[in-house]
């Protein structure tokens, strides 16, 4: 019963954390229009988010070590929601950059804290739940995108939308994190096997990833770039290239998120039945085909189909990588998950600005099409998800 309530609490933490991004997705075209940004300047502004995220990933391991996972989730989740009011208040390019950079620092911290807590609950309960956690993350983005799309369709300003939605998410997120179990720090098997050099590093705020997980961290990069592209550019693509109405923009991303959520909710069982290696290889192929079809879509229905296929492809890879990193020997779970986030999850945020730059030089279709070969990297490095190096 206790593990059941802990699972529900962490599911809700993932849901509310991602609903912040969900609210943002359909409003990006409005921000672009209101500030008079081009594809290139929008891409440059979006780069501020991953830069802040990298800083958050770099320092969060020590903060978690000092204050604990539950406390960090209770702090970082509400702060993340409230800080994201900043982009709505931005009056020019530089204010948008500053708001996104500060928000990025906190999202790096909450991502590491909640993923590490999910891995801890998974270990203590003895059953898989990481994929379902990320399923709730997808549901959160889908819910937020539908709400944001509806408000955009009704003509509600971005500022009013965020001033109403973000404080509500902050309150809900705080209570969800408060429901997480209170546990005393226990050394995991990874912690007990840590070498003397790693123990000496425990006093440092910034820690480089250990060599044993570098390839594991790189493995999901292509998948994460595809997901990041859909979050920040699918709305612009649907409006500027496909001439879609706001509600169709929201429905397109909702299709991506819904399929991703469904696959993730069943992902723990699929991984148990078919094995991590098979799942990651199939996912790498599906995401590659999905993003290529989306970039070349001749009509809105084709874009829906491509979004759904891409959503299925990106669904399970990162949750499997998180579980693998959390259980990989050498350092604490928080350090390993932070390293995974720093390298691979940063691609989630780095892809959108790169797409903006390429789109400015060529076209948005070509920029999205270039992600196809990158997504295949997940297929090539698939063995890393089930390889443990002693």
N, C-alpha and C positions, 0 to 999 in steps of 0.2 A: 504493500500500500504506500509506503514511504517513497519507494522508487517510482511508483506511478505518479504521485504528486510532484516529485522532482522533475519527471519527464514533461508533465504538463507545463510547469513553470518555465523550463528552458525552451519549450516550443513557443510559448508566448513571448519570451524575450526575443527570439529570432523574428517572430511575426512583427512585433512593434518596431524593432530596429530597422527592418527592411521597409516598413510602410513609409518611413521618412523619404527614402529614395523613390518609392512609388509615387508619392505626391509630387516629387520634383520632375519626373520623367515627362508627363504631358505638358508641363509648363515651360520646358526649355525653349520651344519655339517662341513663346510669349516673351521670355526674358531676352532672347536674341533680337526680337523685333523692337521691344521697348528701349533697349540700349543701343540699337542701331549696329549690331555686330555682324560681321561677315562670317562665313564658315571658318576662315582662318583665325580670326580674332576670338570666335567662340571656342575653337579648339585650344587656343592659347590660354583662355580663361579656365577651361576645364582641366588644364594641366596642373592648376594650383591644388586641386583635390588630391591627386596622387602624391604630390610633393609633401603635402601635409600628412598624408597617410603613412608615407615612409618614415617620417619622424615619429609618429605615434607607434608604429610597429617596432621601431628601434629601441624605444625606452620603456614600453609597457611591461616587458618581462620582469624588470626589477620592481615596478610599481605593484604588480600582482603578487610578487614574492613578499612584499612588505605588508600589503593590506588584504590579500585574499581575493578569490574569484568573485564571491557573492557581493562583497563590498564594492569592487570595481564595476560590476555590472549595474549595481544600484546608482553609482555615480555617473558612469559614462553614458548610459542609455538616455536618461533625461537630458543631459547636457548636449548630446548629439542632436536630439530633436529640437531643442531650443535654439542652438546655434544655427540651425538651418533656416531660421527666420531671416538670417543675414542676407542670403542671396536675393530674397524678395525685396529687401530694403535698399539694395544697391542702386545707386543713381548713375554710375558710370562703370567702365571696364575695370578700373583698378579697385574699386570698392567690391565688385564681384569677385575678383581674384583674391582679395584679402578674406572675404567671407568664406569662400570655398577652401582656402588654405587652412584656416582655423578649424573649420568643420572636418577637414581631412585628418587632422591630428587626432581628434576624438573618435572618429569612426575607426581608425586604425586600432585604437585602444579597446573599444567595445567589441570589435570583431575578434580580436585575440582573446579577450576575457570570456566571451560567451562560447567560442569554439572550444577553448580549453576546459571550461566548465562542462560542456556537453560531453567531451571525451572522458572527464572524470566520472560523470554520472553513468556513462556507458560502461566504464570499467567496473564501477561499484555494483551495478545491477547485473552485469554479466550478459547483457543482450545489446544488440546493435540499435542505435537510435540516431546516429549522426545524419544519415540521409533524410530521415523524417524531420530533423531539426531544419535542414536546409529546404525541405519541402514547405515548412511553415514560413521560411524566409521568402520563398517564391510566392506563397499565398499573400504574404504581407505586401510585396511589391505589386502584385496583381490588384489587391484591394485598393492600395494607395493610388495606382494608375487609373483605376475606374472612377474613384472619387475625384481625383484631379482632372480627369478628362471630362467628367460631367460638369464640374464647376467651370472649366474653361468653355465648354459648350454653352453654358448659361450666361457667360460674360462676366463671371466673378473675377475680380482682379487678383493677380498673384499675391499681392501684399495682404489683402483681406483673407484670402484662402490660407496662407501660411500662418497668419496671426491667429486664426481660429484652430487650425488643425494641429500645428506643432506643439502647443502647450498641452492639448488633450492627449497626444501621443506620449509626451513626456510623463504625464501623470500615470497613464496606463502602464508605461514601461517601467516606472519606478515600482509600482505595486507587483508587477510580474516578477521583477528581479528580487523583490523582498520575499517572495514565496519560495525562492531557491533554498535548498537545505543549508543549514549552518553546520559546517564540518571543520574539524581541526586539520591543519595541513598534515598530510601523510606523504612520506617519500614514496614515489612510485618506483617500479623496477628500474626505470630509466635513471631516476635520481640516484638510486643505490649503486648503479654501475658507473656513475660519473667519474671521470678521471681526476687526478689531482689538479691538473691545469684548469679544468672547468670549475672546480671548487674555488680556485683562486680568483676566477673571473666573477664570482657571485657578488662581489662588492662593486662591480662596474655597472654603470647605467646602460651603456650601449654594448651589445654583444654580437659579434659576427656569427653567422650560421656555421654550424660544424660541418666538416667535409662529408660526413656520412649521410647528410640529407640534402646536399646541393641538387643532385639530379631529381630527387623526389620533389623538391621545390620548383624546379623548372618544368616538370612534366605537365602540370595543368595550365601553363602560361597561355597556350593557344586557345584553350577552352575559355579561360577567363577573359581573354581579349574579345572573343565573340560575344560573350555575355555583356561585357562593358559597352561594346558597340551597339547592341540592341537597346540598352538602357538609355544611352545619351544621344544616339543618332537615328533610331528607328522612327521617332516622332518627326524629326526634321526631314528624313527621307520620305515618309508618307505624306507630309504636307507639301514639300517643295518639289518632289519628283512625281509622286502619285496623285497630287492635288486632292488629298483626302480631307474630309471634315474632321473636327476635333474628336467626335465620338468614334470615328473609324480609326483614328490614330490610337486612341486608348484601347480599342478592341483588338487591334493588331498586337500591341505589346501584351495585352491580357491573354491572348492566345499563346504567345511565347511563354508567359509566366505560368499559365494554367497547365499546359503540357509538362513544363519543367516541374511544377509542384506535384502533379500526379505521379510522374516517374520517380521523384524523390520520396514520396510517401510510401511507395512500394519498393524503393531502392534497397533497403536493408535486406528484405527477403530475396530480391533479385541477386544481390551480391553473395548471399549465403548459398543460393541455388546454383548459380552459374560461375561464381568466382570473380574476384576483383579484376584479374587480367582480361578476361573476356569482356566484362562490362566496360572497362576503360577503352579497349580497342574499338568496340562497336560505337561507343560514344564519340571517339575521335573522328571516325568516318562520318557519322550522322551530322555532327556539328559542321564539318567541312562542307558537306553537300548542302546543308541548310543555309549557311551564310552565302554560298555561291548562288543558290537559287534566289535568295532574297535580293542580292545585288542585281541580278539579271531579270527580276520579276517584271513581266510585261503588263500586269494588271493587279488590282488590289486582291482578288481571290488567290492569285499565285503568291502574293506577299504573305497572306495568311498561312498558306500551306508551308511555305519556307520558314516562317517564324516558328510554327509548331514543330517542324523537324529539327530546327536549331535548338529549340527549347529542350527537346528530348535528348539531344546530343550533349548539351552542357550540364545536364541535371546532376549526375551522380559523381562525376570525376572529383570535384573539389572535396565533397564530404568524405570520400574514400581516402583522399590524400591527407586530410586533417587527422583522421583516425590513425593512419599509418605514421604520421609525424609524431603524434602524441604518444605512441607506443614504441617509437624508435629509440634504441639505447643511446646513451651518450650525454644527454643533458635533461633538464627538467622539461615536463610537458609544455609548460608555458613558453619556455625558450624555443623549443622545437616548433610549436604552432606559430609563434611570432615570426620565426625565420621563414616558415612556409608562407605566411601572410605577406611578409616583406618582399619576397621574390615573386611569388606567383600571383597573389591577390592584387599586387600593385599593377599588374598587367590589366586587370579589370578596369582600373582608372586611367592607365597610360594610353590604352587603345583609343578612347574618344578624341583626345587632342591630336594624336597622330592622324586619325581619320580626317580631322578638320584641316590639317596642313595639306594632306594629299588631295582632299576635295578642292581646296583653293587652287591647287596647281593643275588638276585634271578634272575630275568630277566625283560626286559622291558615290556613284555606282562603282567606279574604278577603285576608290578608296576602300569600300566594303569588300569588293572582290579580292583585294590583296590579302585579306585575312584568311582566305581558304588554305593556302600553303602553310600559314602559321598554325592553323588548327590541327594540321596533320602531325605536328610535333608531339601532341598528346598520344597519338597512336604509336609513334616511334619509341617513346619513352615509357610505354604502358607498364613494363615489367617493374618499374620502380615502386609501384603501389603495393606490391606484395613481396618486395625484397627487403629483408632485414639484415643489416650489417652489424655484426658483433664487434 
